Amino acid sequence: MNLNELLKRLVWQENELYNLHKLGETFATFERPELVEVFRLIAEEELRHRKTLEDMLSGKTLEGTAVIDYLDSLALEPMLGDVRAEPKSLEELVLEALIREKHAYELYMKLASILDGSLGQIFKMMAGEELKHAYRLKLLYEGL
């Protein structure tokens, strides 16, 4: 895996998370209207993550950084192996999203530990948001 492949895969994964949360918004509209806003807010943050990663890809931001030395080990991260989710219920969706948010958190924390300065801070911030998403989803799941 090279750097462009890594970033393209991360963009794809963030897009998948966005789509999953938008589907959650749709499920919630019919099953649990009080949860629509939760899914909408999380989807917006995933969209912002995707945009950040797309900017890194187009600006070649990670070239020449320490990430290059870790590409082989990053290819083994669970987030990079996630495939398209096809939940059939709100409960399945929340469980799938929870797993994916955890995978994203772990990978972004790894990237934050590899990178210095502002790039490390960006991944740390994104990891923190993924952790918040997972916490919200856990509470939501417990309430289903």
LOLUMRO-724727 format. One record per residue (C-alpha): residue number from 1; residue in one letter; y, z, x. Coordinates in Angstrom, 3 decimals. Example, Ala and Ser with C-alpha at 12.3 -4.5 7.8 and 13.67 -1.06 7.14 Angstrom:
REM LOLUMRO-724727
     i   aa          Y          Z          X
     1    a     -4.500      7.800     12.300
     2    s     -1.060      7.140     13.670
REM end
This chain:
REM LOLUMRO-724727
     i   aa          Y          Z          X
     1    m      0.000      0.000      0.000
     2    n      3.430     -0.857      1.316
     3    l      6.787      0.654      0.424
     4    n      7.691     -1.983     -2.180
     5    e      4.300     -1.577     -3.857
     6    l      4.788      2.193     -3.955
     7    l      8.219      1.922     -5.561
     8    k      7.067     -0.745     -8.023
     9    r      4.163      1.490     -9.024
    10    l      6.500      4.463     -9.477
    11    v      8.830      2.324    -11.617
    12    w      5.821      1.240    -13.697
    13    q      4.697      4.877    -14.109
    14    e      8.166      6.019    -15.172
    15    n      8.251      3.164    -17.663
    16    e      4.855      4.267    -18.982
    17    l      6.157      7.826    -19.389
    18    y      9.223      6.468    -21.179
    19    n      7.017      4.434    -23.541
    20    l      4.753      7.423    -24.131
    21    h      7.701      9.624    -25.102
    22    k      9.149      6.909    -27.340
    23    l      5.758      6.700    -29.058
    24    g      5.886     10.493    -29.364
    25    e      9.260     10.103    -31.044
    26    t      7.677      7.686    -33.524
    27    f      4.676      9.949    -34.202
    28    a      7.012     12.911    -34.638
    29    t      9.198     10.991    -37.094
    30    f      6.275     10.859    -39.509
    31    e      4.340     14.009    -38.610
    32    r      6.773     16.554    -37.150
    33    p     10.423     15.450    -37.569
    34    e     11.668     18.602    -35.820
    35    l     10.155     17.274    -32.562
    36    v     11.896     13.882    -32.552
    37    e     14.829     15.112    -30.468
    38    v     12.541     16.640    -27.811
    39    f     10.786     13.322    -27.250
    40    r     14.082     11.402    -27.324
    41    l     15.640     13.592    -24.633
    42    i     12.596     13.423    -22.363
    43    a     12.438      9.628    -22.793
    44    e     16.090      9.339    -21.729
    45    e     15.385     11.295    -18.545
    46    e     12.382      9.080    -17.774
    47    l     14.605      6.042    -18.215
    48    r     17.059      7.522    -15.703
    49    h     14.196      8.161    -13.244
    50    r     13.104      4.537    -13.627
    51    k     16.641      3.327    -12.941
    52    t     16.888      5.539     -9.841
    53    l     13.617      4.123     -8.506
    54    e     14.667      0.544     -9.321
    55    d     17.880      1.124     -7.372
    56    m     15.838      2.433     -4.428
    57    l     13.641     -0.655     -4.615
    58    s     16.487     -3.165     -4.779
    59    g     18.575     -1.323     -2.172
    60    k     15.596     -0.869      0.167
    61    t     16.643      2.789      0.346
    62    l     13.335      4.141      1.636
    63    e     12.904      1.609      4.445
    64    g     12.951      3.267      7.820
    65    t     12.267      6.719      6.375
    66    a      9.315      9.013      7.036
    67    v      7.649      7.874      3.792
    68    i      6.315      4.862      5.696
    69    d      4.095      7.191      7.742
    70    y      2.550      8.652      4.560
    71    l      1.915      5.525      2.481
    72    d     -1.869      5.713      2.827
    73    s     -2.047      9.332      1.670
    74    l      0.449      8.703     -1.147
    75    a     -1.804      5.928     -2.454
    76    l     -4.331      8.660     -3.312
    77    e     -1.912     10.573     -5.536
    78    p     -3.100     10.902     -9.164
    79    m      0.153      9.502    -10.596
    80    l     -0.416      6.201     -8.837
    81    g     -3.830      5.875    -10.490
    82    d     -2.736      6.571    -14.064
    83    v     -3.424      3.670    -16.416
    84    r     -1.861      2.756    -19.735
    85    a     -2.320      5.517    -22.295
    86    e     -3.358      4.709    -25.852
    87    p     -3.150      7.997    -27.769
    88    k     -4.269      7.946    -31.366
    89    s     -2.562     11.144    -32.451
    90    l      0.415     13.295    -31.612
    91    e     -1.905     15.863    -30.034
    92    e     -3.547     13.258    -27.766
    93    l     -0.120     11.935    -26.817
    94    v      1.197     15.359    -25.841
    95    l     -1.902     16.074    -23.723
    96    e     -1.651     12.705    -21.953
    97    a      2.075     13.149    -21.353
    98    l      1.493     16.655    -20.009
    99    i     -1.028     15.367    -17.447
   100    r      1.280     12.529    -16.391
   101    e      4.292     14.810    -16.059
   102    k      2.225     17.090    -13.805
   103    h      1.166     14.127    -11.674
   104    a      4.782     12.957    -11.394
   105    y      5.946     16.457    -10.453
   106    e      3.355     16.738     -7.684
   107    l      4.124     13.308     -6.224
   108    y      7.892     13.770     -6.322
   109    m      7.562     17.178     -4.642
   110    k      5.477     15.553     -1.923
   111    l      8.123     12.838     -1.455
   112    a     10.859     15.506     -1.399
   113    s      9.015     17.346      1.365
   114    i      8.670     14.147      3.424
   115    l     12.272     12.972      3.078
   116    d     15.398     14.555      4.502
   117    g     18.876     14.876      3.085
   118    s     19.997     13.303     -0.154
   119    l     16.800     11.279     -0.672
   120    g     14.748     14.457     -0.518
   121    q     17.162     16.086     -2.962
   122    i     16.866     13.161     -5.393
   123    f     13.073     13.478     -5.467
   124    k     13.336     17.267     -5.741
   125    m     15.676     16.882     -8.721
   126    m     13.324     14.367    -10.368
   127    a     10.374     16.705     -9.707
   128    g     12.282     19.555    -11.347
   129    e     12.925     17.433    -14.420
   130    e      9.250     16.441    -14.613
   131    l      8.324     20.130    -14.422
   132    k     10.722     20.886    -17.294
   133    h      9.154     18.062    -19.293
   134    a      5.694     19.519    -18.692
   135    y      6.879     22.970    -19.775
   136    r      8.433     21.584    -22.970
   137    l      5.274     19.634    -23.707
   138    k      3.106     22.706    -23.116
   139    l      5.181     24.709    -25.606
   140    l      5.115     21.813    -28.026
   141    y      1.322     21.505    -27.705
   142    e      0.845     25.215    -28.346
   143    g      2.845     24.811    -31.551
   144    l      0.752     21.920    -32.891
REM end
